[in-house]
Amino acid sequence: MYHKNPSFDRLLHRDFQLKRLVQQVDTLNQILDIVRGALPPEVANVCQGVAWAGTELMIAVPFSAAGTRLRQAAPDILRALDAAGWHATAIKPKVQVALQHGNPIQTKNLQIPEAAQTAIDELSQKVDDPALKAALASLLKHHRR
C-alpha cells in the first residue's frame, strides 16, 4: 500500500526492519479500511488508526461521541473483520484528543455597547445591595478596558 518508488524499494530490500515495519503499517491500513467500510461515513471518516491489543482491536478516534458510535457498531465491525479473515474479540475505541483537526474554537469577544454600560453604571448607583453593586462595578471595569 505504500507509494511505489524505486529508491524506496531498494532501501526496503536492504533494510529488513524497515521492510517489516512497512508491511505492518500496510496491514493495519487494510484493517482500518475494513473497519471504515463497516461504519456510516460520518463515523468512518474520523477513524484515524487501529492497533491490536491481543485479540482486541483498538480504534483511534478524536471525539468521545465517535467512540460511542464505534461501541454501538462493534457487532458490525467484528462481522466485517471476521469475513476478511481477522479475528477480533472486542472493539476498543481510544479517544485521542490530539487527533482533532482544525482550528481550536475561539471564544467570542463580547462587548457591552456604550449605551448599555452607561445604563449599568446608573443602575449600580441606585442599588443598595453591596454584593450586587460590586458585581456591576466589576462588569463595567472589565468591559471598559
C-alpha positions as a Markdown table, in Angstrom:
| # | Residue | x | y | z |
|---|---|---|---|---|
| 1 | Met | 0.0 | 0.0 | 0.0 |
| 2 | Tyr | 3.0 | 2.3 | 0.3 |
| 3 | His | 3.8 | 4.6 | -2.7 |
| 4 | Lys | 5.9 | 2.7 | -5.2 |
| 5 | Asn | 9.3 | 4.4 | -5.5 |
| 6 | Pro | 12.4 | 2.7 | -6.9 |
| 7 | Ser | 14.7 | 4.3 | -4.3 |
| 8 | Phe | 12.4 | 3.4 | -1.5 |
| 9 | Asp | 12.1 | -0.2 | -2.9 |
| 10 | Arg | 16.0 | -0.5 | -2.9 |
| 11 | Leu | 16.1 | 0.8 | 0.7 |
| 12 | Leu | 13.4 | -1.8 | 1.7 |
| 13 | His | 15.4 | -4.5 | 0.0 |
| 14 | Arg | 18.5 | -3.7 | 2.1 |
| 15 | Asp | 16.7 | -2.9 | 5.4 |
| 16 | Phe | 14.7 | -5.8 | 6.8 |
| 17 | Gln | 13.4 | -4.0 | 9.8 |
| 18 | Leu | 12.1 | -1.1 | 7.7 |
| 19 | Lys | 10.5 | -3.6 | 5.3 |
| 20 | Arg | 8.8 | -5.4 | 8.2 |
| 21 | Leu | 7.6 | -2.0 | 9.6 |
| 22 | Val | 6.1 | -1.0 | 6.2 |
| 23 | Gln | 4.4 | -4.4 | 5.9 |
| 24 | Gln | 2.9 | -3.9 | 9.4 |
| 25 | Val | 1.7 | -0.4 | 8.5 |
| 26 | Asp | 0.1 | -1.8 | 5.3 |
| 27 | Thr | -1.7 | -4.5 | 7.3 |
| 28 | Leu | -3.0 | -2.0 | 9.8 |
| 29 | Asn | -4.2 | 0.3 | 7.0 |
| 30 | Gln | -6.0 | -2.7 | 5.4 |
| 31 | Ile | -7.7 | -3.4 | 8.7 |
| 32 | Leu | -8.6 | 0.2 | 9.1 |
| 33 | Asp | -10.2 | 0.1 | 5.6 |
| 34 | Ile | -12.3 | -2.9 | 6.7 |
| 35 | Val | -13.4 | -1.0 | 9.9 |
| 36 | Arg | -14.3 | 2.1 | 7.9 |
| 37 | Gly | -16.3 | 0.0 | 5.4 |
| 38 | Ala | -18.5 | -1.3 | 8.2 |
| 39 | Leu | -19.4 | 2.2 | 9.5 |
| 40 | Pro | -21.5 | 5.0 | 8.4 |
| 41 | Pro | -19.4 | 7.7 | 6.6 |
| 42 | Glu | -19.7 | 10.3 | 9.4 |
| 43 | Val | -18.0 | 7.8 | 11.8 |
| 44 | Ala | -15.7 | 6.1 | 9.3 |
| 45 | Asn | -14.2 | 9.5 | 8.4 |
| 46 | Val | -13.0 | 10.1 | 11.9 |
| 47 | Cys | -11.4 | 6.7 | 12.5 |
| 48 | Gln | -7.7 | 7.6 | 12.4 |
| 49 | Gly | -5.9 | 4.3 | 13.1 |
| 50 | Val | -6.0 | 0.8 | 14.5 |
| 51 | Ala | -3.8 | -1.3 | 16.7 |
| 52 | Trp | -4.1 | -4.8 | 18.2 |
| 53 | Ala | -4.0 | -5.5 | 22.0 |
| 54 | Gly | -4.1 | -9.2 | 21.9 |
| 55 | Thr | -7.3 | -10.1 | 20.1 |
| 56 | Glu | -8.9 | -6.7 | 20.9 |
| 57 | Leu | -8.8 | -4.1 | 18.1 |
| 58 | Met | -8.2 | -0.6 | 19.3 |
| 59 | Ile | -9.5 | 2.2 | 17.0 |
| 60 | Ala | -8.3 | 5.7 | 17.5 |
| 61 | Val | -10.9 | 8.5 | 17.2 |
| 62 | Pro | -10.7 | 12.2 | 18.1 |
| 63 | Phe | -14.1 | 12.5 | 19.9 |
| 64 | Ser | -15.9 | 10.6 | 22.6 |
| 65 | Ala | -19.1 | 10.7 | 20.5 |
| 66 | Ala | -17.3 | 8.7 | 17.8 |
| 67 | Gly | -16.1 | 6.2 | 20.4 |
| 68 | Thr | -19.7 | 5.8 | 21.5 |
| 69 | Arg | -20.8 | 5.2 | 17.9 |
| 70 | Leu | -17.9 | 2.6 | 17.5 |
| 71 | Arg | -19.2 | 0.7 | 20.5 |
| 72 | Gln | -22.7 | 0.6 | 19.1 |
| 73 | Ala | -21.3 | -0.6 | 15.7 |
| 74 | Ala | -19.0 | -3.1 | 17.3 |
| 75 | Pro | -21.0 | -6.2 | 16.1 |
| 76 | Asp | -20.9 | -4.9 | 12.5 |
| 77 | Ile | -17.2 | -4.2 | 12.7 |
| 78 | Leu | -16.5 | -7.7 | 14.2 |
| 79 | Arg | -18.5 | -9.4 | 11.5 |
| 80 | Ala | -16.7 | -7.4 | 8.7 |
| 81 | Leu | -13.3 | -8.3 | 10.2 |
| 82 | Asp | -14.3 | -11.9 | 10.6 |
| 83 | Ala | -15.4 | -12.0 | 6.9 |
| 84 | Ala | -12.0 | -10.7 | 5.9 |
| 85 | Gly | -10.2 | -13.3 | 7.9 |
| 86 | Trp | -9.3 | -11.2 | 11.0 |
| 87 | His | -10.5 | -12.5 | 14.4 |
| 88 | Ala | -11.2 | -9.8 | 17.0 |
| 89 | Thr | -12.9 | -10.5 | 20.3 |
| 90 | Ala | -13.7 | -6.8 | 21.0 |
| 91 | Ile | -13.6 | -3.3 | 19.7 |
| 92 | Lys | -12.0 | -0.8 | 22.0 |
| 93 | Pro | -12.4 | 2.9 | 20.9 |
| 94 | Lys | -9.4 | 5.0 | 22.0 |
| 95 | Val | -10.3 | 8.7 | 22.2 |
| 96 | Gln | -7.2 | 10.7 | 21.2 |
| 97 | Val | -7.9 | 14.5 | 21.5 |
| 98 | Ala | -4.6 | 15.2 | 19.8 |
| 99 | Leu | -6.1 | 13.8 | 16.6 |
| 100 | Gln | -8.7 | 16.6 | 16.4 |
| 101 | His | -8.2 | 18.6 | 13.2 |
| 102 | Gly | -8.9 | 22.2 | 12.5 |
| 103 | Asn | -8.5 | 25.4 | 14.5 |
| 104 | Pro | -9.3 | 25.5 | 18.1 |
| 105 | Ile | -12.7 | 27.0 | 18.9 |
| 106 | Gln | -12.2 | 30.7 | 19.5 |
| 107 | Thr | -14.2 | 32.2 | 22.4 |
| 108 | Lys | -16.4 | 35.1 | 21.4 |
| 109 | Asn | -15.2 | 38.5 | 22.3 |
| 110 | Leu | -18.4 | 40.0 | 23.6 |
| 111 | Gln | -18.5 | 43.7 | 24.4 |
| 112 | Ile | -21.3 | 45.6 | 26.1 |
| 113 | Pro | -22.3 | 48.6 | 24.0 |
| 114 | Glu | -21.5 | 52.0 | 25.4 |
| 115 | Ala | -25.2 | 52.9 | 26.0 |
| 116 | Ala | -25.7 | 49.7 | 28.0 |
| 117 | Gln | -22.5 | 50.4 | 30.0 |
| 118 | Thr | -24.0 | 53.8 | 30.9 |
| 119 | Ala | -27.3 | 52.2 | 31.9 |
| 120 | Ile | -25.5 | 49.7 | 34.1 |
| 121 | Asp | -23.4 | 52.5 | 35.7 |
| 122 | Glu | -26.6 | 54.4 | 36.5 |
| 123 | Leu | -28.2 | 51.3 | 37.9 |
| 124 | Ser | -25.2 | 50.5 | 40.1 |
| 125 | Gln | -25.5 | 53.9 | 41.7 |
| 126 | Lys | -29.1 | 53.1 | 42.7 |
| 127 | Val | -28.5 | 49.6 | 44.1 |
| 128 | Asp | -28.3 | 49.2 | 47.9 |
| 129 | Asp | -27.0 | 45.6 | 47.9 |
| 130 | Pro | -23.2 | 45.8 | 48.3 |
| 131 | Ala | -22.5 | 42.5 | 46.5 |
| 132 | Leu | -24.6 | 43.4 | 43.5 |
| 133 | Lys | -23.1 | 46.9 | 43.4 |
| 134 | Ala | -19.6 | 45.3 | 43.4 |
| 135 | Ala | -20.6 | 42.8 | 40.7 |
| 136 | Leu | -21.9 | 45.6 | 38.5 |
| 137 | Ala | -18.7 | 47.7 | 39.1 |
| 138 | Ser | -16.6 | 44.6 | 38.2 |
| 139 | Leu | -18.6 | 44.0 | 35.0 |
| 140 | Leu | -18.1 | 47.6 | 33.9 |
| 141 | Lys | -14.4 | 47.6 | 34.8 |
| 142 | His | -14.0 | 44.5 | 32.6 |
| 143 | His | -15.8 | 46.0 | 29.6 |
| 144 | Arg | -14.2 | 49.4 | 29.8 |
| 145 | Arg | -10.7 | 48.1 | 29.2 |
